[in-house]
Amino acid sequence: MKIKPGTPVVATYGHNEVTNEPFKFLYEFGYYTDHGCVVYLQGECNMQDSHAFKLDNVQVATKEDLERYFWGN
């Protein structure tokens, strides 16, 4: 699956002990790397506001995801 730059995605990581599942936040897809991908905070396209994830930790956000999750911090 090819994700286009700027596409909202849900990234999962770590473990949230309150909900007993991984943390999930929204990001904007940036670009692919040899090891995964780089994503940005909403409306930002600079390295200070970027994060790297493995591709299996990122999925395209649905309409419900956009209403359910907050933008990454």
N, C-alpha and C positions, 0 to 999 in steps of 0.2 A: 504494500500500500504506500503510495507516495502522498505525503502531506505537503500542501503548499505553504510557503511563508505567510505569516499573518493569520493562519487558521487557529481558532481557539482550540486548545487541547487540555485534557485533564491529565496531570502527572501525579503518580502515586509514589510514595516513599516512606520508609521508616514504619513506626508502629504507634498509633494513637491509643494510649491505655484507657482513655475515657470511652471511646467508641469501640475499642477492641478490633480495629481494622487499620489499614495504612492511612497516613495523611493523604488528602486529595485536594489539590488546588488547580485553578485555571491559569494557563499561560498562553502566550501567542507563539506558535511554532516559528522557529528561526531557520535552522538549516541542519542538514545531516552531517555527521562526522564519521570517521572510521569506527568509532566505538559506540555511537548512539546518535544523539541530536542535542542541539542547543535551543533553548526556549527563552522568551523574554517576558517581563512583566507587561501588563496591558498598556499598549501605546508606547512602549520603550523599545529601542533597538540599539542598545549599547551594551558593552561587556559588563559594566557595573551592575546592570539589572538583568543579567542572564544567568541561567542555570543549565547544567548538563544532566541528561538522563539517558539511560539505556532505552532502546526503542520499545521493549516490552513493558516499560513503565509509563508509556505515553499512549493516549488514545484520543481520537477526534471527539471534541465535546458535542453532546447532543443539546437540544433545546432545554431539556430537563436538567442537564448538567450545568448549563449556564444559570439556571435559576437556583440550583441547589448549592453549588460550591462558590467560595470566594476566590478572588484573584490572588495569586501567590504573593508572598511578602518576604 
